[in-house]
Amino acid sequence: SQYERPHGKALPPPLVPPMLAGAASDFRCFFFHKPRLALFRDIDARCEHMLQRGFLDEVWRLVQRGQLSVAEKGERSSERAIGYRQALDYL
């Protein structure tokens, strides 16, 4: 069968690696596009929402319990996560 692009041009069926040829699942990859400015606005709004709901207090409590380390940043995955790293730097 053929897959249709939004522009109406037909695409050949996807090439399936031999190891997945008999797989019971159909693996497809989709990409969604949103203008960069809209993405930046969404990220800013999400960050503001997190700060208003007490994100910095949460990070401080984790540091006090020893679950996040200010001195040894990057040791745990949560410390490398976006947001926690910046909060640790801020605190």
C-alpha positions in Angstrom: 0.0 0.0 0.0 1.0 3.6 -0.3 1.0 6.3 2.4 -0.3 9.8 1.4 1.5 13.0 2.3 -0.6 16.1 3.0 0.7 17.5 -0.3 -0.8 14.5 -2.1 2.5 12.9 -3.1 2.6 9.1 -2.5 5.3 7.6 -0.4 6.5 4.1 -0.7 5.8 1.8 2.3 8.4 2.3 5.0 11.5 0.1 4.9 11.3 -2.4 7.8 14.5 -3.8 9.3 14.6 -7.6 9.0 14.5 -8.0 12.8 11.1 -6.2 12.9 9.7 -7.7 9.7 7.7 -10.3 11.6 6.9 -8.1 14.6 3.3 -7.9 15.8 3.5 -4.1 16.2 3.7 -1.4 13.6 6.4 1.1 14.3 6.0 4.6 12.9 7.6 7.9 13.7 5.6 11.2 13.6 7.0 14.7 13.9 4.8 17.6 14.9 5.8 21.2 14.1 5.0 24.3 16.1 6.5 27.7 15.5 9.5 28.4 17.7 8.0 31.5 19.2 4.9 29.6 20.3 7.2 26.9 21.8 9.2 29.5 23.7 5.9 31.1 25.0 4.7 27.7 26.2 8.0 27.0 27.9 7.9 30.4 29.6 4.3 29.9 30.8 5.2 26.4 32.1 8.2 27.7 34.0 6.1 30.5 35.6 3.4 28.0 36.6 6.0 25.8 38.2 7.5 28.7 40.2 4.1 29.9 41.3 3.3 26.5 42.6 6.4 26.3 44.8 9.1 24.6 42.7 11.9 26.4 44.5 10.5 25.4 47.8 10.4 21.8 46.6 14.0 21.9 45.5 15.1 23.4 48.8 13.3 20.7 50.7 15.0 18.0 48.6 18.4 19.6 49.3 17.6 19.7 53.0 16.7 16.0 53.0 19.9 15.1 51.2 18.0 14.0 48.1 19.6 16.7 46.0 23.2 17.9 46.4 24.2 21.5 45.9 27.9 20.8 46.2 28.0 17.8 43.9 25.7 18.9 41.0 25.2 16.4 38.2 25.5 13.3 40.3 21.9 12.2 40.2 19.7 12.4 37.1 17.2 14.8 38.8 20.1 17.2 39.3 20.9 17.1 35.6 17.2 17.6 34.6 16.3 21.0 33.2 14.9 23.1 35.9 16.4 21.4 38.9 19.9 22.3 37.7 18.9 26.0 37.3 17.1 26.0 40.7 20.1 24.6 42.4 22.3 27.3 40.9 19.7 29.9 42.0 19.5 28.6 45.5 
